[in-house]
Amino acid sequence: MDIFSLTHASTSSAPMKILSPERILLVDDDDLHRTCLKEFLENRGYVCVEAINGVKGLDVVRQESVSIIITDNKMPEMDGLTFIEQVKHEFPNEILPIFLMTAELSNPVRLRAFKNGVYRVFEKPLDFQELCHAVDWVAKFDLHPPLATKSSAS
């Protein structure tokens, strides 16, 4: 099965097109996983930017406008939960949908994630279709403006 041809639950065989594409930040140190997820989301009409860890992810958030973050948890330099806490600390008034992916799902990880506003925690191995449905739901209701960078907020 070609994972890139999976579509939103509809009768159409074409991927769902997003009217105004969301900018999604993908933070994952696994190049293959990040690239695969990026291609999957871009084939559905999203625009993706990438970072290899939380430190690089913070650089992107500070410099670019993003409307959704999908991050792995276990990464070198800065893990996903610490990255999420930093984003929430630096942008406390922003509503930003964040999804966490982890291979080591435990109650402490889940509680820390939800305490910091994570919309959903996905356990690895990742079900790409399930993640995409969650992203589609957030994009469909568009309850969040893109995260404004500090330089553009001034």
N, CA, C and O atoms as a GROMACS GRO file, in nm:
protein
  616
    1MET      N    1   0.084  -0.118   0.000
    1MET     CA    2   0.000   0.000   0.000
    1MET      C    3   0.089   0.124   0.000
    1MET      O    4   0.185   0.131   0.076
    2ASP      N    5   0.058   0.219  -0.083
    2ASP     CA    6   0.130   0.345  -0.093
    2ASP      C    7   0.071   0.443   0.009
    2ASP      O    8  -0.043   0.488  -0.006
    3ILE      N    9   0.147   0.475   0.114
    3ILE     CA   10   0.092   0.561   0.219
    3ILE      C   11   0.062   0.701   0.171
    3ILE      O   12  -0.017   0.772   0.233
    4PHE      N   13   0.124   0.743   0.060
    4PHE     CA   14   0.102   0.878   0.012
    4PHE      C   15  -0.032   0.893  -0.059
    4PHE      O   16  -0.075   1.005  -0.084
    5SER      N   17  -0.097   0.783  -0.091
    5SER     CA   18  -0.226   0.793  -0.160
    5SER      C   19  -0.343   0.784  -0.064
    5SER      O   20  -0.458   0.791  -0.106
    6LEU      N   21  -0.316   0.767   0.066
    6LEU     CA   22  -0.424   0.763   0.163
    6LEU      C   23  -0.493   0.898   0.165
    6LEU      O   24  -0.428   1.003   0.160
    7THR      N   25  -0.624   0.896   0.171
    7THR     CA   26  -0.698   1.022   0.164
    7THR      C   27  -0.788   1.038   0.285
    7THR      O   28  -0.812   0.944   0.359
    8HIS      N   29  -0.835   1.159   0.301
    8HIS     CA   30  -0.936   1.190   0.402
    8HIS      C   31  -1.057   1.102   0.372
    8HIS      O   32  -1.081   1.070   0.255
    9ALA      N   33  -1.133   1.063   0.471
    9ALA     CA   34  -1.249   0.977   0.451
    9ALA      C   35  -1.346   1.043   0.355
    9ALA      O   36  -1.429   1.125   0.395
   10SER      N   37  -1.336   1.007   0.229
   10SER     CA   38  -1.426   1.061   0.128
   10SER      C   39  -1.435   0.962   0.015
   10SER      O   40  -1.361   0.863   0.011
   11THR      N   41  -1.525   0.986  -0.078
   11THR     CA   42  -1.541   0.897  -0.191
   11THR      C   43  -1.443   0.931  -0.301
   11THR      O   44  -1.426   0.851  -0.393
   12SER      N   45  -1.379   1.045  -0.296
   12SER     CA   46  -1.283   1.086  -0.397
   12SER      C   47  -1.152   1.011  -0.378
   12SER      O   48  -1.111   0.983  -0.266
   13SER      N   49  -1.086   0.980  -0.490
   13SER     CA   50  -0.956   0.913  -0.480
   13SER      C   51  -0.843   1.014  -0.473
   13SER      O   52  -0.728   0.977  -0.447
   14ALA      N   53  -0.872   1.142  -0.496
   14ALA     CA   54  -0.769   1.246  -0.488
   14ALA      C   55  -0.751   1.291  -0.344
   14ALA      O   56  -0.848   1.295  -0.268
   15PRO      N   57  -0.627   1.326  -0.306
   15PRO     CA   58  -0.606   1.377  -0.169
   15PRO      C   59  -0.686   1.503  -0.146
   15PRO      O   60  -0.712   1.581  -0.238
   16MET      N   61  -0.726   1.523  -0.020
   16MET     CA   62  -0.801   1.642   0.016
   16MET      C   63  -0.713   1.765  -0.006
   16MET      O   64  -0.596   1.766   0.035
   17LYS      N   65  -0.765   1.866  -0.069
   17LYS     CA   66  -0.691   1.989  -0.092
   17LYS      C   67  -0.728   2.091   0.015
   17LYS      O   68  -0.846   2.109   0.045
   18ILE      N   69  -0.631   2.155   0.071
   18ILE     CA   70  -0.653   2.255   0.173
   18ILE      C   71  -0.662   2.390   0.103
   18ILE      O   72  -0.573   2.426   0.026
   19LEU      N   73  -0.768   2.466   0.130
   19LEU     CA   74  -0.789   2.593   0.060
   19LEU      C   75  -0.677   2.692   0.088
   19LEU      O   76  -0.619   2.747  -0.006
   20SER      N   77  -0.645   2.716   0.212
   20SER     CA   78  -0.529   2.799   0.243
   20SER      C   79  -0.435   2.710   0.325
   20SER      O   80  -0.464   2.680   0.441
   21PRO      N   81  -0.326   2.669   0.265
   21PRO     CA   82  -0.242   2.567   0.330
   21PRO      C   83  -0.186   2.612   0.464
   21PRO      O   84  -0.135   2.723   0.480
   22GLU      N   85  -0.196   2.522   0.558
   22GLU     CA   86  -0.136   2.543   0.689
   22GLU      C   87   0.015   2.521   0.676
   22GLU      O   88   0.059   2.436   0.600
   23ARG      N   89   0.093   2.600   0.750
   23ARG     CA   90   0.238   2.578   0.757
   23ARG      C   91   0.264   2.491   0.879
   23ARG      O   92   0.240   2.533   0.992
   24ILE      N   93   0.312   2.372   0.854
   24ILE     CA   94   0.335   2.275   0.960
   24ILE      C   95   0.485   2.262   0.985
   24ILE      O   96   0.563   2.240   0.892
   25LEU      N   97   0.525   2.276   1.110
   25LEU     CA   98   0.663   2.254   1.149
   25LEU      C   99   0.677   2.109   1.194
   25LEU      O  100   0.610   2.065   1.288
   26LEU      N  101   0.765   2.034   1.126
   26LEU     CA  102   0.794   1.896   1.161
   26LEU      C  103   0.929   1.892   1.232
   26LEU      O  104   1.031   1.930   1.174
   27VAL      N  105   0.930   1.846   1.356
   27VAL     CA  106   1.053   1.839   1.435
   27VAL      C  107   1.080   1.693   1.467
   27VAL      O  108   1.007   1.630   1.544
   28ASP      N  109   1.185   1.638   1.406
   28ASP     CA  110   1.219   1.497   1.426
   28ASP      C  111   1.363   1.476   1.382
   28ASP      O  112   1.404   1.523   1.275
   29ASP      N  113   1.441   1.404   1.463
   29ASP     CA  114   1.580   1.379   1.428
   29ASP      C  115   1.595   1.263   1.331
   29ASP      O  116   1.704   1.243   1.276
   30ASP      N  117   1.491   1.186   1.308
   30ASP     CA  118   1.495   1.074   1.214
   30ASP      C  119   1.464   1.128   1.074
   30ASP      O  120   1.349   1.158   1.042
   31ASP      N  121   1.568   1.141   0.992
   31ASP     CA  122   1.553   1.200   0.858
   31ASP      C  123   1.449   1.127   0.773
   31ASP      O  124   1.366   1.190   0.708
   32LEU      N  125   1.453   0.995   0.774
   32LEU     CA  126   1.361   0.918   0.693
   32LEU      C  127   1.216   0.939   0.739
   32LEU      O  128   1.127   0.959   0.657
   33HIS      N  129   1.194   0.933   0.868
   33HIS     CA  130   1.059   0.952   0.922
   33HIS      C  131   1.007   1.092   0.893
   33HIS      O  132   0.893   1.110   0.851
   34ARG      N  133   1.093   1.193   0.914
   34ARG     CA  134   1.054   1.333   0.891
   34ARG      C  135   1.022   1.356   0.742
   34ARG      O  136   0.924   1.422   0.709
   35THR      N  137   1.106   1.302   0.654
   35THR     CA  138   1.086   1.320   0.511
   35THR      C  139   0.959   1.251   0.464
   35THR      O  140   0.883   1.305   0.383
   36CYS      N  141   0.935   1.132   0.515
   36CYS     CA  142   0.815   1.057   0.479
   36CYS      C  143   0.690   1.132   0.525
   36CYS      O  144   0.593   1.145   0.450
   37LEU      N  145   0.692   1.181   0.647
   37LEU     CA  146   0.578   1.257   0.700
   37LEU      C  147   0.558   1.386   0.620
   37LEU      O  148   0.444   1.425   0.592
   38LYS      N  149   0.667   1.451   0.585
   38LYS     CA  150   0.658   1.575   0.506
   38LYS      C  151   0.593   1.548   0.371
   38LYS      O  152   0.503   1.620   0.329
   39GLU      N  153   0.638   1.444   0.302
   39GLU     CA  154   0.580   1.412   0.172
   39GLU      C  155   0.432   1.376   0.184
   39GLU      O  156   0.350   1.417   0.102
   40PHE      N  157   0.400   1.301   0.287
   40PHE     CA  158   0.261   1.262   0.309
   40PHE      C  159   0.173   1.385   0.328
   40PHE      O  160   0.067   1.395   0.266
   41LEU      N  161   0.215   1.478   0.412
   41LEU     CA  162   0.136   1.598   0.440
   41LEU      C  163   0.134   1.692   0.319
   41LEU      O  164   0.029   1.750   0.288
   42GLU      N  165   0.246   1.708   0.251
   42GLU     CA  166   0.248   1.796   0.134
   42GLU      C  167   0.160   1.743   0.021
   42GLU      O  168   0.100   1.821  -0.052
   43ASN      N  169   0.152   1.611   0.007
   43ASN     CA  170   0.062   1.553  -0.092
   43ASN      C  171  -0.084   1.580  -0.059
   43ASN      O  172  -0.171   1.568  -0.145
   44ARG      N  173  -0.112   1.616   0.066
   44ARG     CA  174  -0.248   1.650   0.107
   44ARG      C  175  -0.272   1.801   0.101
   44ARG      O  176  -0.381   1.847   0.135
   45GLY      N  177  -0.172   1.878   0.058
   45GLY     CA  178  -0.191   2.022   0.038
   45GLY      C  179  -0.130   2.111   0.145
   45GLY      O  180  -0.145   2.233   0.138
   46TYR      N  181  -0.062   2.053   0.243
   46TYR     CA  182   0.001   2.134   0.348
   46TYR      C  183   0.140   2.179   0.306
   46TYR      O  184   0.203   2.119   0.218
   47VAL      N  185   0.188   2.284   0.369
   47VAL     CA  186   0.324   2.333   0.350
   47VAL      C  187   0.402   2.295   0.475
   47VAL      O  188   0.359   2.325   0.587
   48CYS      N  189   0.515   2.229   0.458
   48CYS     CA  190   0.592   2.182   0.573
   48CYS      C  191   0.731   2.244   0.578
   48CYS      O  192   0.796   2.262   0.475
   49VAL      N  193   0.773   2.277   0.698
   49VAL     CA  194   0.911   2.317   0.724
   49VAL      C  195   0.965   2.217   0.825
   49VAL      O  196   0.890   2.159   0.904
   50GLU      N  197   1.097   2.197   0.821
   50GLU     CA  198   1.156   2.090   0.901
   50GLU      C  199   1.262   2.141   0.998
   50GLU      O  200   1.326   2.244   0.976
   51ALA      N  201   1.278   2.065   1.106
   51ALA     CA  202   1.386   2.089   1.202
   51ALA      C  203   1.429   1.952   1.256
   51ALA      O  204   1.347   1.861   1.272
   52ILE      N  205   1.559   1.939   1.285
   52ILE     CA  206   1.612   1.809   1.327
   52ILE      C  207   1.609   1.787   1.478
   52ILE      O  208   1.636   1.676   1.525
   53ASN      N  209   1.577   1.890   1.555
   53ASN     CA  210   1.565   1.875   1.700
   53ASN      C  211   1.494   1.998   1.756
   53ASN      O  212   1.459   2.090   1.682
   54GLY      N  213   1.473   1.999   1.886
   54GLY     CA  214   1.402   2.109   1.949
   54GLY      C  215   1.472   2.243   1.938
   54GLY      O  216   1.406   2.347   1.925
   55VAL      N  217   1.605   2.242   1.944
   55VAL     CA  218   1.681   2.368   1.932
   55VAL      C  219   1.657   2.430   1.794
   55VAL      O  220   1.629   2.549   1.783
   56LYS      N  221   1.668   2.348   1.691
   56LYS     CA  222   1.644   2.397   1.554
   56LYS      C  223   1.496   2.433   1.536
   56LYS      O  224   1.463   2.527   1.464
   57GLY      N  225   1.408   2.358   1.600
   57GLY     CA  226   1.265   2.388   1.594
   57GLY      C  227   1.234   2.525   1.652
   57GLY      O  228   1.153   2.600   1.596
   58LEU      N  229   1.298   2.558   1.764
   58LEU     CA  230   1.279   2.692   1.824
   58LEU      C  231   1.327   2.801   1.729
   58LEU      O  232   1.264   2.906   1.718
   59ASP      N  233   1.438   2.777   1.660
   59ASP     CA  234   1.487   2.875   1.563
   59ASP      C  235   1.381   2.900   1.455
   59ASP      O  236   1.357   3.014   1.417
   60VAL      N  237   1.318   2.792   1.407
   60VAL     CA  238   1.215   2.807   1.304
   60VAL      C  239   1.096   2.886   1.359
   60VAL      O  240   1.048   2.979   1.294
   61VAL      N  241   1.049   2.850   1.478
   61VAL     CA  242   0.933   2.918   1.537
   61VAL      C  243   0.961   3.066   1.558
   61VAL      O  244   0.872   3.150   1.541
   62ARG      N  245   1.083   3.099   1.594
   62ARG     CA  246   1.119   3.239   1.617
   62ARG      C  247   1.129   3.318   1.487
   62ARG      O  248   1.109   3.440   1.487
   63GLN      N  249   1.159   3.252   1.375
   63GLN     CA  250   1.185   3.322   1.250
   63GLN      C  251   1.073   3.312   1.147
   63GLN      O  252   1.063   3.397   1.059
   64GLU      N  253   0.989   3.209   1.157
   64GLU     CA  254   0.888   3.186   1.055
   64GLU      C  255   0.750   3.172   1.117
   64GLU      O  256   0.737   3.142   1.236
   65SER      N  257   0.650   3.195   1.037
   65SER     CA  258   0.513   3.177   1.081
   65SER      C  259   0.472   3.031   1.060
   65SER      O  260   0.481   2.980   0.948
   66VAL      N  261   0.428   2.965   1.166
   66VAL     CA  262   0.378   2.828   1.155
   66VAL      C  263   0.242   2.822   1.223
   66VAL      O  264   0.214   2.899   1.315
   67SER      N  265   0.158   2.730   1.176
   67SER     CA  266   0.025   2.721   1.235
   67SER      C  267   0.001   2.588   1.306
   67SER      O  268  -0.096   2.576   1.382
   68ILE      N  269   0.086   2.489   1.283
   68ILE     CA  270   0.076   2.359   1.350
   68ILE      C  271   0.217   2.307   1.372
   68ILE      O  272   0.306   2.327   1.289
   69ILE      N  273   0.239   2.241   1.487
   69ILE     CA  274   0.368   2.177   1.513
   69ILE      C  275   0.345   2.028   1.536
   69ILE      O  276   0.256   1.988   1.612
   70ILE      N  277   0.426   1.947   1.470
   70ILE     CA  278   0.429   1.804   1.495
   70ILE      C  279   0.573   1.772   1.535
   70ILE      O  280   0.666   1.795   1.458
   71THR      N  281   0.591   1.719   1.658
   71THR     CA  282   0.726   1.695   1.706
   71THR      C  283   0.741   1.555   1.764
   71THR      O  284   0.650   1.501   1.826
   72ASP      N  285   0.859   1.500   1.741
   72ASP     CA  286   0.897   1.376   1.808
   72ASP      C  287   0.935   1.413   1.950
   72ASP      O  288   0.960   1.530   1.979
   73ASN      N  289   0.940   1.316   2.039
   73ASN     CA  290   0.980   1.347   2.176
   73ASN      C  291   1.128   1.324   2.198
   73ASN      O  292   1.199   1.414   2.245
   74LYS      N  293   1.177   1.206   2.165
   74LYS     CA  294   1.316   1.172   2.196
   74LYS      C  295   1.408   1.218   2.082
   74LYS      O  296   1.410   1.160   1.974
   75MET      N  297   1.484   1.325   2.111
   75MET     CA  298   1.577   1.382   2.013
   75MET      C  299   1.700   1.433   2.088
   75MET      O  300   1.692   1.464   2.206
   76PRO      N  301   1.813   1.443   2.019
   76PRO     CA  302   1.932   1.499   2.082
   76PRO      C  303   1.918   1.651   2.100
   76PRO      O  304   1.834   1.715   2.036
   77GLU      N  305   2.000   1.707   2.184
   77GLU     CA  306   2.008   1.850   2.216
   77GLU      C  307   1.888   1.902   2.294
   77GLU      O  308   1.905   1.961   2.400
   78MET      N  309   1.766   1.881   2.242
   78MET     CA  310   1.645   1.922   2.313
   78MET      C  311   1.532   1.828   2.272
   78MET      O  312   1.499   1.816   2.154
   79ASP      N  313   1.473   1.761   2.371
   79ASP     CA  314   1.364   1.669   2.340
   79ASP      C  315   1.235   1.745   2.308
   79ASP      O  316   1.227   1.866   2.326
   80GLY      N  317   1.137   1.671   2.260
   80GLY     CA  318   1.012   1.732   2.217
   80GLY      C  319   0.934   1.801   2.327
   80GLY      O  320   0.880   1.910   2.306
   81LEU      N  321   0.929   1.740   2.445
   81LEU     CA  322   0.854   1.803   2.554
   81LEU      C  323   0.919   1.932   2.602
   81LEU      O  324   0.850   2.029   2.632
   82THR      N  325   1.050   1.933   2.608
   82THR     CA  326   1.121   2.057   2.645
   82THR      C  327   1.101   2.163   2.538
   82THR      O  328   1.081   2.280   2.569
   83PHE      N  329   1.105   2.122   2.412
   83PHE     CA  330   1.078   2.213   2.300
   83PHE      C  331   0.938   2.275   2.313
   83PHE      O  332   0.922   2.396   2.298
   84ILE      N  333   0.839   2.192   2.341
   84ILE     CA  334   0.702   2.241   2.356
   84ILE      C  335   0.693   2.340   2.472
   84ILE      O  336   0.629   2.444   2.460
   85GLU      N  337   0.757   2.308   2.584
   85GLU     CA  338   0.757   2.398   2.699
   85GLU      C  339   0.822   2.532   2.664
   85GLU      O  340   0.775   2.638   2.708
   86GLN      N  341   0.928   2.529   2.586
   86GLN     CA  342   0.995   2.654   2.544
   86GLN      C  343   0.905   2.737   2.454
   86GLN      O  344   0.896   2.859   2.469
   87VAL      N  345   0.837   2.671   2.360
   87VAL     CA  346   0.744   2.742   2.271
   87VAL      C  347   0.635   2.809   2.353
   87VAL      O  348   0.602   2.926   2.332
   88LYS      N  349   0.577   2.735   2.448
   88LYS     CA  350   0.471   2.790   2.532
   88LYS      C  351   0.523   2.904   2.620
   88LYS      O  352   0.451   3.000   2.646
   89HIS      N  353   0.649   2.894   2.665
   89HIS     CA  354   0.709   3.000   2.746
   89HIS      C  355   0.733   3.127   2.664
   89HIS      O  356   0.705   3.237   2.710
   90GLU      N  357   0.784   3.110   2.543
   90GLU     CA  358   0.816   3.226   2.459
   90GLU      C  359   0.694   3.289   2.392
   90GLU      O  360   0.695   3.407   2.359
   91PHE      N  361   0.590   3.210   2.372
   91PHE     CA  362   0.468   3.259   2.306
   91PHE      C  363   0.347   3.221   2.392
   91PHE      O  364   0.262   3.143   2.347
   92PRO      N  365   0.337   3.276   2.513
   92PRO     CA  366   0.233   3.232   2.608
   92PRO      C  367   0.090   3.265   2.565
   92PRO      O  368  -0.003   3.200   2.612
   93ASN      N  369   0.071   3.362   2.480
   93ASN     CA  370  -0.064   3.402   2.441
   93ASN      C  371  -0.109   3.343   2.308
   93ASN      O  372  -0.219   3.373   2.261
   94GLU      N  373  -0.026   3.260   2.249
   94GLU     CA  374  -0.059   3.200   2.119
   94GLU      C  375  -0.136   3.070   2.137
   94GLU      O  376  -0.107   2.992   2.228
   95ILE      N  377  -0.232   3.048   2.050
   95ILE     CA  378  -0.301   2.920   2.043
   95ILE      C  379  -0.239   2.845   1.927
   95ILE      O  380  -0.257   2.884   1.811
   96LEU      N  381  -0.167   2.740   1.956
   96LEU     CA  382  -0.093   2.668   1.854
   96LEU      C  383  -0.115   2.519   1.870
   96LEU      O  384  -0.072   2.461   1.970
   97PRO      N  385  -0.180   2.455   1.773
   97PRO     CA  386  -0.198   2.311   1.780
   97PRO      C  387  -0.063   2.239   1.773
   97PRO      O  388   0.016   2.262   1.682
   98ILE      N  389  -0.038   2.152   1.871
   98ILE     CA  390   0.086   2.077   1.876
   98ILE      C  391   0.052   1.930   1.892
   98ILE      O  392  -0.031   1.893   1.976
   99PHE      N  393   0.117   1.848   1.812
   99PHE     CA  394   0.102   1.703   1.820
   99PHE      C  395   0.238   1.645   1.856
   99PHE      O  396   0.341   1.687   1.803
  100LEU      N  397   0.239   1.548   1.948
  100LEU     CA  398   0.362   1.484   1.993
  100LEU      C  399   0.364   1.340   1.946
  100LEU      O  400   0.264   1.269   1.957
  101MET      N  401   0.478   1.296   1.894
  101MET     CA  402   0.499   1.157   1.856
  101MET      C  403   0.602   1.098   1.951
  101MET      O  404   0.703   1.162   1.981
  102THR      N  405   0.578   0.976   1.998
  102THR     CA  406   0.674   0.914   2.088
  102THR      C  407   0.667   0.762   2.080
  102THR      O  408   0.560   0.704   2.064
  103ALA      N  409   0.783   0.700   2.092
  103ALA     CA  410   0.789   0.554   2.097
  103ALA      C  411   0.780   0.506   2.241
  103ALA      O  412   0.754   0.388   2.266
  104GLU      N  413   0.800   0.596   2.335
  104GLU     CA  414   0.800   0.561   2.477
  104GLU      C  415   0.685   0.633   2.548
  104GLU      O  416   0.706   0.726   2.625
  105LEU      N  417   0.565   0.587   2.519
  105LEU     CA  418   0.447   0.650   2.577
  105LEU      C  419   0.425   0.598   2.719
  105LEU      O  420   0.411   0.478   2.742
  106SER      N  421   0.422   0.690   2.812
  106SER     CA  422   0.395   0.656   2.952
  106SER      C  423   0.301   0.762   3.006
  106SER      O  424   0.281   0.866   2.944
  107ASN      N  425   0.244   0.736   3.122
  107ASN     CA  426   0.156   0.836   3.184
  107ASN      C  427   0.227   0.967   3.212
  107ASN      O  428   0.170   1.073   3.186
  108PRO      N  429   0.351   0.966   3.265
  108PRO     CA  430   0.420   1.094   3.287
  108PRO      C  431   0.441   1.173   3.157
  108PRO      O  432   0.427   1.295   3.157
  109VAL      N  433   0.475   1.104   3.047
  109VAL     CA  434   0.493   1.173   2.919
  109VAL      C  435   0.361   1.232   2.873
  109VAL      O  436   0.354   1.348   2.834
  110ARG      N  437   0.257   1.152   2.879
  110ARG     CA  438   0.124   1.198   2.835
  110ARG      C  439   0.077   1.317   2.920
  110ARG      O  440   0.028   1.416   2.865
  111LEU      N  441   0.092   1.308   3.052
  111LEU     CA  442   0.048   1.417   3.140
  111LEU      C  443   0.128   1.544   3.117
  111LEU      O  444   0.072   1.654   3.114
  112ARG      N  445   0.259   1.531   3.102
  112ARG     CA  446   0.343   1.649   3.075
  112ARG      C  447   0.304   1.713   2.942
  112ARG      O  448   0.300   1.835   2.930
  113ALA      N  449   0.274   1.629   2.843
  113ALA     CA  450   0.233   1.680   2.712
  113ALA      C  451   0.102   1.757   2.722
  113ALA      O  452   0.092   1.870   2.674
  114PHE      N  453   0.003   1.697   2.784
  114PHE     CA  454  -0.128   1.763   2.793
  114PHE      C  455  -0.122   1.887   2.881
  114PHE      O  456  -0.192   1.985   2.856
  115LYS      N  457  -0.039   1.883   2.985
  115LYS     CA  458  -0.022   2.001   3.072
  115LYS      C  459   0.030   2.120   2.991
  115LYS      O  460   0.001   2.235   3.023
  116ASN      N  461   0.107   2.091   2.887
  116ASN     CA  462   0.165   2.196   2.804
  116ASN      C  463   0.085   2.222   2.675
  116ASN      O  464   0.136   2.282   2.581
  117GLY      N  465  -0.038   2.176   2.673
  117GLY     CA  466  -0.128   2.212   2.563
  117GLY      C  467  -0.120   2.126   2.438
  117GLY      O  468  -0.172   2.166   2.334
  118VAL      N  469  -0.056   2.010   2.446
  118VAL     CA  470  -0.049   1.922   2.329
  118VAL      C  471  -0.190   1.873   2.298
  118VAL      O  472  -0.262   1.827   2.387
  119TYR      N  473  -0.229   1.882   2.171
  119TYR     CA  474  -0.362   1.840   2.130
  119TYR      C  475  -0.377   1.689   2.136
  119TYR      O  476  -0.480   1.637   2.179
  120ARG      N  477  -0.272   1.620   2.090
  120ARG     CA  478  -0.281   1.474   2.081
  120ARG      C  479  -0.142   1.414   2.085
  120ARG      O  480  -0.047   1.472   2.032
  121VAL      N  481  -0.129   1.298   2.150
  121VAL     CA  482  -0.004   1.224   2.154
  121VAL      C  483  -0.020   1.099   2.069
  121VAL      O  484  -0.115   1.023   2.087
  122PHE      N  485   0.072   1.079   1.975
  122PHE     CA  486   0.069   0.964   1.887
  122PHE      C  487   0.183   0.870   1.922
  122PHE      O  488   0.298   0.912   1.934
  123GLU      N  489   0.150   0.745   1.937
  123GLU     CA  490   0.251   0.645   1.969
  123GLU      C  491   0.313   0.591   1.840
  123GLU      O  492   0.243   0.565   1.742
  124LYS      N  493   0.445   0.575   1.843
  124LYS     CA  494   0.515   0.514   1.731
  124LYS      C  495   0.514   0.362   1.748
  124LYS      O  496   0.518   0.316   1.862
  125PRO      N  497   0.508   0.285   1.642
  125PRO     CA  498   0.512   0.331   1.504
  125PRO      C  499   0.386   0.411   1.470
  125PRO      O  500   0.275   0.377   1.510
  126LEU      N  501   0.409   0.515   1.396
  126LEU     CA  502   0.306   0.614   1.367
  126LEU      C  503   0.208   0.564   1.262
  126LEU      O  504   0.248   0.505   1.161
  127ASP      N  505   0.081   0.587   1.286
  127ASP     CA  506  -0.023   0.564   1.187
  127ASP      C  507  -0.041   0.697   1.113
  127ASP      O  508  -0.107   0.788   1.164
  128PHE      N  509   0.017   0.708   0.994
  128PHE     CA  510   0.015   0.833   0.920
  128PHE      C  511  -0.127   0.882   0.892
  128PHE      O  512  -0.154   1.001   0.899
  129GLN      N  513  -0.216   0.790   0.862
  129GLN     CA  514  -0.353   0.830   0.832
  129GLN      C  515  -0.421   0.889   0.956
  129GLN      O  516  -0.493   0.989   0.946
  130GLU      N  517  -0.398   0.830   1.072
  130GLU     CA  518  -0.456   0.882   1.196
  130GLU      C  519  -0.404   1.023   1.226
  130GLU      O  520  -0.481   1.111   1.263
  131LEU      N  521  -0.274   1.042   1.211
  131LEU     CA  522  -0.216   1.175   1.233
  131LEU      C  523  -0.272   1.275   1.133
  131LEU      O  524  -0.305   1.388   1.170
  132CYS      N  525  -0.284   1.234   1.010
  132CYS     CA  526  -0.334   1.326   0.907
  132CYS      C  527  -0.479   1.365   0.934
  132CYS      O  528  -0.517   1.480   0.911
  133HIS      N  529  -0.560   1.274   0.982
  133HIS     CA  530  -0.699   1.308   1.016
  133HIS      C  531  -0.702   1.412   1.128
  133HIS      O  532  -0.785   1.502   1.127
  134ALA      N  533  -0.612   1.398   1.226
  134ALA     CA  534  -0.606   1.496   1.335
  134ALA      C  535  -0.564   1.633   1.282
  134ALA      O  536  -0.620   1.735   1.322
  135VAL      N  537  -0.466   1.636   1.193
  135VAL     CA  538  -0.421   1.762   1.132
  135VAL      C  539  -0.533   1.822   1.048
  135VAL      O  540  -0.557   1.943   1.052
  136ASP      N  541  -0.601   1.738   0.970
  136ASP     CA  542  -0.713   1.785   0.888
  136ASP      C  543  -0.822   1.849   0.975
  136ASP      O  544  -0.878   1.952   0.938
  137TRP      N  545  -0.850   1.788   1.089
  137TRP     CA  546  -0.954   1.840   1.178
  137TRP      C  547  -0.916   1.979   1.227
  137TRP      O  548  -0.999   2.070   1.226
  138VAL      N  549  -0.792   1.996   1.270
  138VAL     CA  550  -0.745   2.127   1.317
  138VAL      C  551  -0.751   2.228   1.204
  138VAL      O  552  -0.796   2.341   1.223
  139ALA      N  553  -0.705   2.189   1.085
  139ALA     CA  554  -0.704   2.281   0.970
  139ALA      C  555  -0.846   2.316   0.926
  139ALA      O  556  -0.873   2.429   0.886
  140LYS      N  557  -0.935   2.219   0.932
  140LYS     CA  558  -1.074   2.241   0.889
  140LYS      C  559  -1.142   2.349   0.971
  140LYS      O  560  -1.210   2.436   0.917
  141PHE      N  561  -1.124   2.343   1.101
  141PHE     CA  562  -1.191   2.439   1.187
  141PHE      C  563  -1.114   2.569   1.201
  141PHE      O  564  -1.170   2.670   1.243
  142ASP      N  565  -0.986   2.566   1.166
  142ASP     CA  566  -0.903   2.687   1.161
  142ASP      C  567  -0.929   2.778   1.280
  142ASP      O  568  -0.955   2.898   1.264
  143LEU      N  569  -0.920   2.722   1.399
  143LEU     CA  570  -0.946   2.798   1.521
  143LEU      C  571  -0.822   2.870   1.572
  143LEU      O  572  -0.822   2.926   1.681
  144HIS      N  573  -0.719   2.868   1.494
  144HIS     CA  574  -0.591   2.921   1.539
  144HIS      C  575  -0.527   3.004   1.429
  144HIS      O  576  -0.517   2.958   1.316
  145PRO      N  577  -0.486   3.125   1.459
  145PRO     CA  578  -0.407   3.202   1.363
  145PRO      C  579  -0.265   3.147   1.365
  145PRO      O  580  -0.223   3.089   1.465
  146PRO      N  581  -0.189   3.164   1.254
  146PRO     CA  582  -0.050   3.121   1.257
  146PRO      C  583   0.027   3.191   1.368
  146PRO      O  584  -0.002   3.305   1.402
  147LEU      N  585   0.124   3.121   1.423
  147LEU     CA  586   0.208   3.176   1.528
  147LEU      C  587   0.288   3.291   1.469
  147LEU      O  588   0.365   3.272   1.374
  148ALA      N  589   0.271   3.409   1.524
  148ALA     CA  590   0.345   3.527   1.478
  148ALA      C  591   0.484   3.524   1.537
  148ALA      O  592   0.501   3.496   1.656
  149THR      N  593   0.582   3.553   1.456
  149THR     CA  594   0.717   3.556   1.508
  149THR      C  595   0.736   3.681   1.592
  149THR      O  596   0.663   3.779   1.577
  150LYS      N  597   0.833   3.678   1.681
  150LYS     CA  598   0.857   3.792   1.768
  150LYS      C  599   0.891   3.917   1.688
  150LYS      O  600   0.850   4.028   1.724
  151SER      N  601   0.966   3.899   1.579
  151SER     CA  602   1.005   4.016   1.500
  151SER      C  603   0.886   4.077   1.428
  151SER      O  604   0.880   4.198   1.410
  152SER      N  605   0.788   3.992   1.386
  152SER     CA  606   0.672   4.048   1.316
  152SER      C  607   0.568   4.100   1.413
  152SER      O  608   0.480   4.178   1.374
  153ALA      N  609   0.577   4.060   1.540
  153ALA     CA  610   0.480   4.108   1.639
  153ALA      C  611   0.512   4.249   1.686
  153ALA      O  612   0.426   4.317   1.742
  154SER      N  613   0.635   4.294   1.663
  154SER     CA  614   0.676   4.428   1.708
  154SER      C  615   0.633   4.532   1.609
  154SER      O  616   0.658   4.651   1.629
   0.00000   0.00000   0.00000
